Amino acid sequence: MKNDDERIKYFSSDVDSTLVKIIICAVIFHMVVVGICIGLHYVNIKPEPEQIPVFEMVQVPQPKPPARPKTQPPPPKPKQEPPKPKVNKELPPEIKPEPKEKPEEVHEDVPPEPEPEPEPEPVDDFPMDDMDLPVAMEAPSLDPVGSVDMDPLMQVYLEQLKKIIMSNFKPPKDLKVERSAKTTVQFTVDRFGGITGVILKRSSGNKAWDHLSVRAIQISKVPELPPNYRAPSLVLNFNFTPN
């Protein structure tokens, strides 16, 4: 029994020593592996890149050409004065011009021009009486009051107003009016074409004629004043005649 116990103890001691050795070897092996890994981490296995030669541009100073020896200019030649011309001190005698003879004036006898004969006065074949002459006929007219610049636009505007007013002036055919009759009506046109201030300035002596003249202006619708006319209104006189 004792031998068996001793064998068991010896065997167990051998097993324990073997396990200890195995553990120690395993620890050492792992430490060596860890050390190798750490070493490989810091070791650069990649080959170093080849260095590319760099050429640097260096400016080489050029040698200066040898200086030429300065040559002294030749001394200036002395100026030679030109020879002075000889002056003859003796002056020639003065030559007096001979007096010219005046040509004799020739007087020609010019005959006097004949005086024009007076024209004979015209003789009337028959006696004339100025009182029997026909009276000058005056056409209807439209005139501005005061000084107004009669430029082309204003002239066209007045002609347009005259046509509009005359289209509204329609006296009856049986209305008897003298040929020399004349009615003058004054009125004002504002900026927007409104007619105000219609006044009978001159009467023809025929009330019906005067009434139709004033009414023709009152019912007329005229356009606005020209844009180049700066005043706010325009005062006009319209002369109505039977011609």
C-alpha positions in Angstrom: 0.0 0.0 0.0 2.8 2.3 0.8 4.4 1.7 -2.5 1.2 2.5 -4.3 0.8 5.8 -2.4 4.3 6.8 -3.1 3.8 6.0 -6.8 0.6 8.1 -6.9 2.4 11.0 -5.2 5.3 10.8 -7.5 3.0 10.6 -10.5 1.0 13.6 -9.4 4.1 15.6 -8.7 5.3 14.8 -12.3 2.0 15.9 -13.7 2.0 19.1 -11.8 5.5 20.0 -12.9 4.6 19.1 -16.5 1.6 21.4 -16.4 3.6 24.2 -14.9 6.2 23.8 -17.7 3.4 23.8 -20.3 1.9 26.9 -18.9 5.2 28.7 -18.7 6.0 27.7 -22.3 2.6 28.9 -23.4 3.1 32.3 -21.7 6.5 32.7 -23.2 5.3 31.7 -26.6 2.4 34.3 -26.5 4.8 37.0 -25.2 7.2 36.2 -28.1 4.2 36.4 -30.6 3.1 39.7 -29.1 6.6 41.1 -29.3 6.9 40.1 -32.9 3.6 41.8 -33.8 4.7 44.9 -32.1 8.0 44.9 -33.8 6.4 44.3 -37.2 4.2 47.3 -36.6 7.1 49.7 -36.2 9.2 48.1 -38.9 8.7 49.7 -42.4 8.8 46.8 -44.9 7.9 49.0 -48.0 10.9 50.0 -50.1 11.8 53.7 -50.0 10.8 55.6 -53.1 13.5 56.6 -55.4 14.5 60.2 -55.2 13.9 62.2 -58.3 16.7 64.5 -59.1 15.7 68.2 -59.0 17.4 70.5 -61.4 17.8 74.1 -60.2 18.0 76.9 -62.8 21.1 78.9 -61.9 21.8 82.0 -63.8 25.5 82.1 -64.6 26.8 85.7 -64.9 28.2 86.3 -68.4 31.7 87.7 -68.5 31.8 91.3 -69.3 33.5 92.2 -72.5 36.8 93.9 -72.1 36.5 97.6 -72.0 37.8 99.3 -75.1 40.4 101.9 -74.7 39.1 105.4 -74.9 40.4 107.2 -77.9 40.9 110.8 -77.5 39.1 112.9 -80.2 41.4 114.8 -82.5 41.8 118.5 -81.5 39.5 120.8 -83.3 40.9 122.6 -86.2 41.1 126.4 -85.9 38.4 128.1 -87.9 39.6 130.1 -90.8 37.9 133.4 -91.2 36.8 134.1 -94.8 38.5 136.9 -96.5 36.8 140.1 -96.3 35.7 141.6 -99.6 37.3 144.7 -100.7 35.0 147.7 -100.5 35.5 150.5 -102.9 35.2 153.6 -100.9 34.6 155.8 -103.9 30.9 155.9 -104.5 29.6 156.4 -108.1 28.0 159.7 -108.9 24.2 159.8 -108.4 22.1 159.5 -111.5 19.1 161.8 -111.4 16.0 160.6 -113.3 14.9 162.7 -116.2 11.6 164.4 -115.7 8.8 162.7 -117.6 6.8 164.9 -119.9 3.1 165.0 -119.2 1.0 163.9 -122.1 -1.3 166.5 -123.5 -4.9 166.0 -122.5 -7.2 165.7 -125.4 -10.7 167.0 -124.8 -13.3 165.4 -127.0 -16.5 167.2 -127.6 -19.2 164.9 -126.3 -22.7 165.9 -127.5 -25.2 166.3 -124.6 -27.8 163.5 -124.1 -31.3 164.5 -125.2 -33.8 165.0 -122.4 -36.6 162.3 -122.3 -39.9 163.6 -123.5 -42.7 163.6 -120.9 -45.2 160.8 -121.2 -48.7 162.0 -122.2 -51.3 161.8 -119.4 -53.9 159.0 -120.0 -57.2 160.3 -121.1 -60.3 158.5 -119.8 -62.6 157.3 -122.5 -65.6 157.5 -120.1 -66.2 159.1 -116.7 -65.9 156.8 -113.6 -67.7 157.1 -110.3 -65.9 155.5 -107.3 -69.2 155.2 -105.4 -70.5 152.7 -108.0 -67.6 150.2 -107.5 -68.6 146.8 -106.1 -67.9 146.3 -102.4 -64.9 143.9 -101.6 -66.2 140.5 -100.4 -64.7 139.2 -97.2 -64.5 135.5 -96.5 -65.2 134.0 -93.0 -62.1 134.1 -90.9 -60.8 132.9 -87.5 -58.1 135.0 -85.8 -56.5 134.8 -82.3 -56.7 137.7 -80.0 -53.3 139.1 -78.9 -49.9 137.9 -79.9 -49.8 134.1 -80.6 -47.0 132.1 -82.2 -48.5 131.0 -85.5 -46.4 127.8 -85.9 -47.6 125.0 -88.3 -49.4 123.2 -85.5 -51.4 126.3 -84.5 -52.3 127.0 -88.2 -53.6 123.5 -88.6 -55.5 123.8 -85.3 -57.2 127.0 -86.4 -58.2 125.6 -89.8 -59.7 122.6 -88.0 -61.7 124.9 -85.7 -62.9 126.9 -88.7 -64.3 123.8 -90.5 -66.1 122.6 -87.3 -67.8 126.0 -86.7 -68.8 126.5 -90.3 -70.3 123.0 -90.4 -72.6 124.1 -87.5 -73.4 127.5 -89.1 -76.5 126.9 -91.3 -78.6 130.0 -92.0 -81.8 129.5 -94.0 -81.7 130.2 -97.8 -84.5 132.8 -97.6 -82.6 134.9 -94.9 -81.8 138.2 -96.6 -78.4 139.6 -95.5 -76.4 142.4 -97.1 -73.2 141.3 -98.9 -71.2 143.6 -96.7 -72.6 142.3 -93.5 -70.1 141.0 -90.9 -70.7 139.4 -87.5 -67.7 139.0 -85.1 -68.1 136.6 -82.2 -65.4 136.3 -79.5 -64.9 133.1 -77.5 -62.3 131.3 -75.4 -61.0 127.7 -75.8 -59.5 126.1 -72.7 -56.8 123.5 -72.6 -59.2 120.5 -72.9 -61.2 122.0 -75.8 -64.1 123.5 -73.8 -65.7 126.7 -75.2 -66.5 129.5 -72.8 -67.0 133.3 -72.8 -69.0 133.5 -76.1 -69.6 137.3 -76.7 -71.0 139.1 -79.7 -68.3 141.7 -80.5 -69.8 143.1 -83.7 -73.3 142.9 -85.0 -74.2 142.7 -88.7 -77.5 144.5 -88.1 -79.5 141.3 -88.6 -80.5 139.7 -85.4 -81.2 136.3 -86.9 -77.8 136.3 -88.6 -76.1 137.2 -85.3 -78.1 134.6 -83.3 -77.1 131.8 -85.8 -73.4 132.9 -85.6 -73.3 132.8 -81.8 -75.2 129.4 -81.7 -72.8 127.9 -84.2 -69.9 128.5 -81.8 -71.8 127.4 -78.7 -72.8 123.9 -80.1 -69.3 123.2 -81.6 -67.1 120.5 -80.0 -63.5 121.4 -80.7 -60.3 119.4 -80.0 -57.7 120.2 -77.3 -55.2 123.0 -77.7 -51.9 122.1 -79.5 -49.3 120.6 -77.1 -46.7 123.3 -77.9 -49.1 126.1 -76.9 -48.2 126.8 -73.2 -51.0 129.1 -72.2 -54.0 127.6 -70.4 -56.5 129.0 -72.8 -56.8 130.7 -76.2 -59.1 133.7 -77.1 -60.4 133.8 -80.7 -62.5 136.0 -82.9 -64.7 134.4 -85.6 -65.9 136.7 -88.4 -69.1 135.5 -90.1 -69.7 136.9 -93.6 -72.3 135.9 -96.2 -69.6 135.1 -98.7 
